[in-house]
């Protein structure tokens, strides 16, 4: 037990906070991405927004060098996790044990496919709360994730000190 407690103590240092200008630019990028997704939702009368996209924006704009923030991970992480959630819902029906299983399977599937994206871990919960059909994979998931990536590509690369993506 003492070994476990020592492990949990942590030995690293907290990272320094971002400079105000960097923090502002990260926030501006996230704002722009959500504006674009929301604007397209309204323009086309299609729901393209879901809560995990806010967390995707944090990664895409505040940590664009993270493997979790790369376009492949944002788009396919959301697709894989949502697909797992929809499949588990269709097979097992609603209920908290099935929802918990869907989250666990989505995490495993993202790891197995190399498409890990932390915000997408919430997608099966969204699926179980909304209980949508398989069209949910197209809108909001695919279209919304692609729009976030497009904004991140443009916004991040307009900043001289940034290069996004690191890989596809």
N, C-alpha and C positions, 0 to 999 in steps of 0.2 A: 504494500500500500504506500509506503514511504517513497518507493521508486516512482510510483505513479504521480504522487504529489510533486516530487522534484521535477518530473518531466513537464508538468503543467505550469511550473513557475516561469518558464520562458527565459531565454538568455540574450535575446536580441534587443536592439534599441528601437524605439519608435522612430519612424521616418519623419524628417522635417516637413512641416506644412509647405504647400506650394506658395510661391510668391503671388501677390495679389493679381498681377497682370496675367499670369498663367492660369490661376483659378478662374478669373473672369472669362478668359478665352474658352476654357473648358465648359463653363456654364453657358456661354454664348453658343457654342457648338451644339450642346444638348438642347438648348431652347430652339435653335433653328431646326434641328432634326424633328423635334416633337411638333413644331409649327408646320413643317412640311407634311408629316404623316397626318396630322389633324386636318390640315387644309385639303389634302387629297381626299380624306374621308368625307369632308363636307362637299367638296366639288363634285365627287362622283356618287355621293349618296351611299357609300359603302363603308362599313366599320373597318378601319384599318389599325385601330389602336387597341393595345392591351397593356396592363400595368407593367409586366416585365420589360417592356421596351424602355421604360425610364432607367432601369438598371443597365440595360444594354448601352444606353447613351453614356452612362458614367464610364463604362469600359472604353467605348469607342472614342471618347473625347478626353477623358482624364488619364487613361492608361492605354493609349493606342499601340504601344509596343508590346503589350501583354498578348500571349497566345490566345487568351480568352476573347480578345477584342478583334481578332483578325476576321475579315469578311466571311471566310469559310465557316468559322465557328459561330459567328452571329447568325448567319442565314441557316446553315444546316443544323446547328445546335437547337434553334427554335423549331425547325421542321421535325427533327428526330424526336425531341422531347414531346412535342405536341402530338405527333403521330403515335407515340407510345401511349400517351394519355387517352387519345381517342380509341385506340385499339383495346386497352384495358377496360375503358368505360363500356364499349360495345360488347365485350365478352363477359365481364363480371357484373356490369351494372353499377349504379351509384352506391356510394357508401364509403365510410372512412377507411376500412381495411383495403378496399380496392384502390382508393386514392393514394394511400401510403405505398402500396405496391407499385402503382404507376410512377410515382416520384422515384422510387428506388430503381425501377427498371429503366427509367429515362436517364438517370445518372449513369447507370451501367452502360446503356446504349451509346450515350455521348462519349464516354471514355473509350469504349470499344471501337467506335467509328472515328475517333480522333477529332470530334467536333464539340469538345467541351466548351460550354458557355454558361457560366453560373446563373445568369438571369433566367435562362431557359429551364432551369430546374423547377421554377415556379409554374411553368406552362401546364403540366398535368393537373395542378390544383385549379388553375383557371378553367381547364376543360371540365373538371368535375363540378365546379361551381356553376358554370354556364350550361353544360351539357349540350354543346352544339353538334352539328353534323360534321361529316368529313370535309365539307367545303370550307370549314374553319382553317384548314391547312393553307388554302389559297389566300383568303381574306379572313382575318387580318394577318395571319402569320407570315406567309411568304412575301406578300406585297409590302407589309409594314417593315419587315426586317431588311428587305432590299432597299427601301427608301432610306432607312437609317444608314446603311452602308454607303449609299450614293452620297448622302450629305457628309458623312465622315470622310470619304475619299476627297471630296472637293474642299471641305473646310480645313481638314488637317494638312493637306498639301499646299494650301495657300499660306501657311505659316512656314517661314524659311527654316526653322529649326526642327521641323517635323517631316517624317516620311511615313506615309501610310498607304497601303499595308506593308508589313515586313515580308509577308508571303501570302499566297492565295491558297 
